[in-house]
Amino acid sequence: MAVTNLSGRTVVVGVTGGIAAYKSCEIVSSLVKMGVNVRVVMTQNATHFVAPLTFETLSNNRVVADMFDRDFEYDVAHISLAKAADLLIIAPCTANFVGKFAGGIADDFLTTFAMAATCPVLLAPAMNTAMYESASYKDNETKLRARGVMLVDPIKGRLACGDSGSGKMAEPQAIIASAVSILSHNKDYAGKTVLITAGATREPIDPVRFVSNYSSGKMGIALAKAASLRGAKVILIHGNVNVPIDPSWTSVAVRSTEDMYREVTALYKDADIIIKAAAPCDYRIDKVSDQKIKAHSLTVSLTKNPDIAAFVGANKGKRKLVVFCAESENLLDNAKRKLLDKNADWVIANDITQEGAGFDVDTNIATLISRDKQTQLDIMTKEQLAHKILDAVK
């Protein structure tokens, strides 16, 4: 990741009691290299995993770990620090902290500070898979998302307890990328409405089978997060997605391409920018069976689905249209043809055969193409690409 200059910004990194606490050392170090004034607040449990001296050495600032520590110049620290902070990051963020934060409990310095903070808050959850998937945790997470709290979702992997599954804290570079996005962008989309489509549609064959594709919705959700962060009102029309949806957005869930077409045609007039990041099925089954098909072989007839992007392009007026072009060959030629065929303002082209690009991965490699400009981008996270797209389109 290229070093970004964030001089003059103050970030508070809250560290809670999880084994992933050691990864927060990299977060603090990277932010300091960007010129950030980093202040670290630790829970008492966190100090069992990483010594405060480590964070003090990395941040060049005193670590706060004790609400009643008197060995510093008097100040109402949780209030003064809350006023100075441009961002609060909690990494790792335990289920215990999420529960306290959602419930308004302030029984140590970190929870007290979090309640007093008016800056953006970014959580990086880390916990056992069963805890992460529990109803109580999900309820608390939903409450926080509804309040505007942002999350860097955990990833799947081997956990400290020996289990494998969701709940592993996101890698430091992903958390840093989110922090940089929050700190680097002003509200340049305030007053604008961005309609984004995301995910895969499904075309039923019978009550138990369907035709679909590999889209996870990660790119569309990254765009929705970026647009919301930059002040836009977000309308998200999504098919099947594998990532959480922020309840602060206006979201509409659909199943088929015809469903998505109907919702887009009903809502696109409310938007200033329409970004077609979904992967709708081009064809649907001509005759869907009411009963589960039982046969040794199956032949189906397909019917062309309506072209959502073409409709928007033909009717957009002064609105801006952004489309995606995922190809396995002749990328640029196909992308430029799609730009013209759909009457789009921008096409985001990516070669799905490249490592680090394509479906259901956290990175992408894209070329941004308009009628008079073409920009090839290096591999980056989908969140970073989302901001590059918004930078170009605004």
C-alpha positions in Angstrom: 0.0 0.0 0.0 1.4 3.4 -1.0 2.0 5.7 2.0 -0.7 8.3 2.3 0.0 11.6 4.1 -2.6 12.1 6.8 -0.7 14.7 8.9 -2.8 16.5 11.3 -5.3 13.7 11.8 -5.8 12.0 15.2 -6.9 8.4 15.3 -7.7 6.5 18.5 -7.0 2.8 18.3 -8.9 0.8 20.9 -7.5 -2.6 21.6 -9.7 -5.2 23.4 -8.7 -8.6 24.9 -8.3 -10.9 21.9 -5.4 -12.9 20.5 -5.5 -10.7 17.4 -4.3 -7.7 19.5 -0.8 -8.3 18.2 -2.0 -7.4 14.7 -3.0 -4.0 16.0 0.7 -3.2 16.3 0.9 -3.1 12.5 -2.2 -0.8 12.3 -0.6 1.7 14.7 2.8 1.6 13.0 1.3 2.1 9.5 -0.9 5.0 10.6 2.1 6.7 12.3 4.1 6.4 9.1 1.2 8.3 7.4 1.6 11.2 9.8 -1.3 10.3 12.0 -1.3 11.2 15.7 -2.2 7.8 17.1 -3.5 7.4 20.6 -4.0 3.8 21.9 -6.6 2.9 24.5 -6.4 -0.7 25.9 -8.8 -2.7 28.0 -7.2 -4.4 31.0 -7.7 -7.7 29.3 -5.8 -6.5 26.2 -2.7 -5.8 28.3 -2.4 -9.6 28.8 -1.8 -10.1 25.1 0.3 -7.0 24.2 2.2 -4.8 26.7 1.2 -1.1 26.7 4.9 -0.3 26.2 4.8 -1.8 22.8 2.0 0.6 21.6 3.7 3.5 23.4 6.9 2.8 21.5 5.0 2.6 18.2 2.8 5.6 18.7 5.1 7.9 20.7 2.1 8.5 22.9 1.1 7.4 26.4 -1.3 4.4 26.3 -4.4 4.7 28.4 -5.4 1.4 30.0 -6.7 2.4 33.5 -9.7 4.7 34.0 -8.2 5.8 37.3 -4.5 6.2 36.4 -3.3 9.4 38.1 0.2 9.3 36.6 -0.5 12.0 34.0 -1.4 15.7 33.7 -5.0 16.1 34.9 -7.6 16.2 32.2 -11.0 14.7 31.7 -9.3 12.4 29.3 -12.2 10.5 27.7 -13.8 13.9 26.9 -10.8 15.7 25.6 -9.6 12.8 23.5 -13.1 12.3 22.1 -13.1 15.9 20.9 -9.7 15.5 19.3 -10.3 12.2 17.5 -11.0 12.1 13.8 -11.6 8.3 13.9 -12.0 5.6 16.5 -10.8 2.1 15.4 -11.5 -0.9 17.7 -9.2 -3.7 16.6 -9.6 -6.4 17.7 -13.2 -5.8 18.6 -14.5 -8.6 20.9 -18.1 -9.7 21.2 -18.0 -8.3 24.7 -17.1 -4.8 23.5 -19.8 -5.0 20.8 -22.4 -5.9 23.4 -21.4 -3.1 25.7 -21.2 -0.5 22.9 -24.6 -1.5 21.5 -26.2 -1.5 25.0 -24.7 1.8 26.2 -22.5 0.3 28.9 -19.5 2.4 29.9 -17.6 0.6 32.6 -14.0 1.2 31.6 -12.0 3.9 29.7 -12.5 2.4 26.2 -16.3 2.0 26.5 -16.6 5.4 28.1 -14.5 7.0 25.4 -16.6 5.3 22.7 -19.8 6.7 24.1 -18.4 10.2 24.2 -16.8 10.1 20.7 -18.6 12.0 18.0 -16.1 10.9 15.2 -16.6 8.0 12.9 -16.2 4.6 14.5 -14.7 1.6 12.7 -14.9 -1.9 14.3 -12.8 -4.9 13.3 -14.6 -7.9 15.0 -12.6 -10.9 16.1 -14.1 -13.9 17.9 -15.0 -17.6 17.8 -17.3 -18.6 14.9 -20.1 -19.6 17.1 -20.0 -16.3 18.9 -19.9 -14.4 15.6 -22.9 -16.3 14.2 -24.9 -16.1 17.4 -28.2 -14.3 17.4 -27.2 -12.0 20.3 -24.0 -10.8 18.5 -25.9 -10.3 15.2 -28.6 -8.2 17.0 -25.9 -6.0 18.5 -24.1 -5.6 15.2 -27.4 -4.6 13.5 -28.0 -1.9 16.2 -24.5 -0.5 15.7 -24.7 -0.5 11.9 -28.1 1.3 12.1 -26.3 4.0 14.2 -23.7 4.5 11.4 -20.9 2.5 13.0 -18.7 0.9 10.3 -17.3 -2.5 10.3 -14.4 -4.3 8.6 -16.0 -7.7 8.5 -14.0 -10.7 9.8 -12.7 -13.3 7.4 -12.7 -17.1 7.3 -9.7 -19.0 8.6 -8.2 -21.0 11.4 -9.0 -19.4 14.7 -6.9 -19.4 17.9 -9.2 -21.9 19.4 -8.4 -24.4 16.7 -11.7 -24.0 14.9 -12.0 -22.9 11.3 -14.7 -20.5 10.1 -15.8 -16.9 10.2 -14.6 -14.7 13.0 -10.9 -14.1 12.2 -10.1 -10.4 12.4 -9.5 -8.8 9.0 -5.9 -8.4 8.0 -4.3 -5.1 9.2 -4.0 -3.8 5.6 -7.7 -4.1 5.0 -8.4 -2.2 8.3 -5.9 0.4 7.4 -7.4 0.8 3.9 -10.8 1.4 5.5 -9.3 3.9 7.9 -7.6 5.8 5.0 -10.8 5.9 3.1 -12.6 7.4 6.0 -9.9 10.0 6.7 -9.1 10.9 3.1 -12.5 11.7 1.6 -14.7 14.7 2.4 -18.5 14.7 1.9 -18.2 15.3 -1.8 -21.3 13.3 -2.6 -23.5 15.1 -0.1 -26.8 15.9 -1.6 -26.5 13.2 -4.3 -28.4 9.9 -4.6 -26.5 6.9 -5.9 -28.4 3.8 -7.1 -26.2 0.7 -7.1 -27.1 -2.8 -8.1 -25.1 -5.7 -6.6 -24.9 -9.5 -6.5 -26.2 -12.3 -8.6 -29.8 -12.9 -9.8 -31.2 -16.4 -9.8 -33.5 -17.9 -12.5 -35.6 -20.8 -11.2 -35.8 -24.1 -13.0 -38.1 -25.7 -10.5 -38.8 -25.1 -6.8 -35.4 -26.4 -5.8 -33.0 -25.5 -8.7 -31.9 -22.3 -10.3 -29.4 -20.9 -12.8 -27.1 -18.2 -11.4 -23.4 -17.1 -11.5 -20.4 -16.6 -9.2 -21.0 -12.9 -8.2 -20.7 -12.4 -4.4 -21.9 -8.7 -4.4 -18.6 -7.6 -2.8 -17.9 -4.9 -5.4 -21.4 -3.5 -5.3 -21.4 -3.4 -1.5 -18.0 -1.7 -1.5 -19.4 1.0 -3.8 -22.4 1.5 -1.5 -20.1 1.8 1.5 -17.9 4.3 -0.3 -20.8 6.4 -1.6 -22.4 6.5 1.9 -19.1 7.4 3.5 -18.8 10.3 1.1 -22.3 11.7 2.0 -24.5 10.1 -0.7 -27.9 8.7 -0.2 -27.6 5.1 -1.3 -30.3 3.0 -3.0 -29.1 -0.6 -3.2 -30.9 -3.1 -5.4 -29.4 -6.5 -4.8 -29.7 -10.1 -5.7 -27.9 -12.8 -3.8 -24.9 -11.3 -1.9 -22.4 -12.8 0.6 -21.6 -9.7 2.6 -23.7 -7.7 5.1 -25.9 -4.8 4.0 -25.9 -1.6 6.0 -29.4 -1.0 7.3 -28.9 2.8 6.9 -29.2 2.3 3.1 -32.4 2.0 1.2 -32.1 -1.6 0.1 -34.4 -3.7 -2.1 -33.8 -7.5 -2.3 -34.7 -9.2 -5.6 -34.5 -12.7 -6.9 -34.6 -12.7 -10.7 -33.3 -10.4 -13.4 -36.9 -9.4 -14.2 -37.3 -8.5 -10.5 -34.2 -6.3 -10.7 -35.3 -4.7 -13.9 -38.7 -3.8 -12.4 -37.1 -2.2 -9.3 -34.4 -0.3 -11.3 -36.9 1.1 -13.7 -39.1 2.2 -10.8 -36.3 3.9 -8.8 -33.7 5.1 -11.2 -35.3 8.5 -11.6 -34.6 9.2 -7.9 -30.9 8.9 -8.5 -28.2 11.2 -9.8 -25.8 8.3 -10.6 -26.7 4.7 -11.4 -23.9 2.1 -11.0 -24.6 -1.4 -12.4 -22.3 -3.6 -10.4 -24.7 -6.6 -10.3 -24.4 -9.7 -12.4 -27.9 -10.3 -13.6 -28.5 -13.5 -15.6 -28.8 -12.7 -19.3 -31.3 -15.6 -19.8 -34.2 -17.1 -17.9 -35.9 -20.5 -18.1 -38.7 -20.4 -20.6 -40.9 -22.8 -18.7 -40.4 -23.1 -14.9 -41.8 -26.3 -13.4 -44.2 -26.0 -10.5 -42.9 -29.3 -9.1 -39.3 -30.7 -8.6 -38.2 -32.2 -11.8 -37.3 -35.9 -11.6 -35.5 -37.0 -14.8 -32.3 -38.8 -15.8 -31.6 -35.9 -18.2 -32.9 -32.4 -18.6 -33.2 -30.0 -21.4 -34.3 -26.4 -20.9 -35.3 -23.6 -23.2 -33.9 -20.1 -22.5 -35.5 -16.7 -23.1 -33.5 -13.5 -23.2 -34.0 -11.3 -20.1 -34.5 -7.5 -20.3 -31.3 -5.4 -20.5 -31.3 -3.3 -17.4 -28.3 -1.2 -18.4 -29.6 -0.5 -21.9 -32.9 0.7 -20.5 -31.1 3.1 -18.1 -28.8 4.3 -20.8 -31.7 5.1 -23.2 -33.7 6.9 -20.5 -31.0 8.4 -18.1 -31.3 12.0 -19.3 -28.6 14.0 -17.3 -28.0 11.1 -14.9 -24.7 9.3 -15.1 -24.5 5.6 -15.8 -21.6 3.3 -14.8 -21.5 -0.3 -16.0 -19.2 -3.2 -15.3 -17.6 -5.4 -18.0 -16.2 -8.7 -16.7 -14.5 -10.6 -19.6 -12.2 -13.5 -20.1 -10.9 -12.3 -23.5 -10.7 -9.2 -25.6 -11.3 -7.1 -22.5 -10.8 -3.6 -23.8 -12.6 -4.1 -27.2 -15.6 -5.6 -25.4 -15.6 -2.9 -22.7 -15.6 -0.1 -25.3 -18.3 -1.7 -27.3 -20.4 -2.0 -24.1 -19.8 1.6 -23.2 -21.4 2.6 -26.5 -24.1 0.0 -26.7 -25.4 0.9 -23.2 -24.9 4.6 -23.7 -22.9 4.6 -20.4 -20.7 7.3 -19.1 -18.1 4.9 -17.7 -17.4 1.2 -18.0 -15.3 -0.6 -15.4 -13.5 -3.4 -17.2 -11.8 -6.3 -15.5 -10.3 -9.5 -16.8 -11.7 -12.3 -14.6 -8.8 -14.6 -15.6 -6.3 -12.5 -13.7 -5.2 -13.5 -10.3 -6.7 -11.1 -7.7 -9.6 -10.1 -10.0 -13.0 -11.5 -10.7 -15.7 -12.9 -8.5 -15.9 -13.5 -4.8 -12.4 -12.1 -4.0 -11.6 -9.0 -1.9 -9.4 -7.4 -4.6 -9.9 -6.3 -8.2 -7.8 -5.2 -11.2 -9.8 -2.7 -13.3 -9.5 -0.3 -16.2 -11.8 2.8 -16.0 -13.0 3.8 -19.5 -15.1 6.7 -20.6 -15.5 8.1 -24.1 -12.4 10.3 -23.8 -10.3 8.7 -21.1 -8.8 5.3 -20.1 -7.1 4.6 -16.8 -5.5 1.3 -16.0 -5.4 0.6 -12.2 -3.1 -1.8 -10.3 -4.5 -4.5 -8.1 -6.3 -3.0 -5.0 -9.0 -3.8 -2.6 -12.6 -3.5 -3.9 -13.1 -0.7 -1.3 -10.2 1.2 -2.8 -11.5 0.6 -6.3 -14.9 1.9 -5.2 -13.4 5.2 -4.2 -11.4 5.4 -7.5 -14.7 4.9 -9.4 -16.4 7.6 -7.4 -13.5 9.9 -7.9 -13.8 9.5 -11.7 -17.6 9.7 -11.9 -18.4 12.8 -9.7 
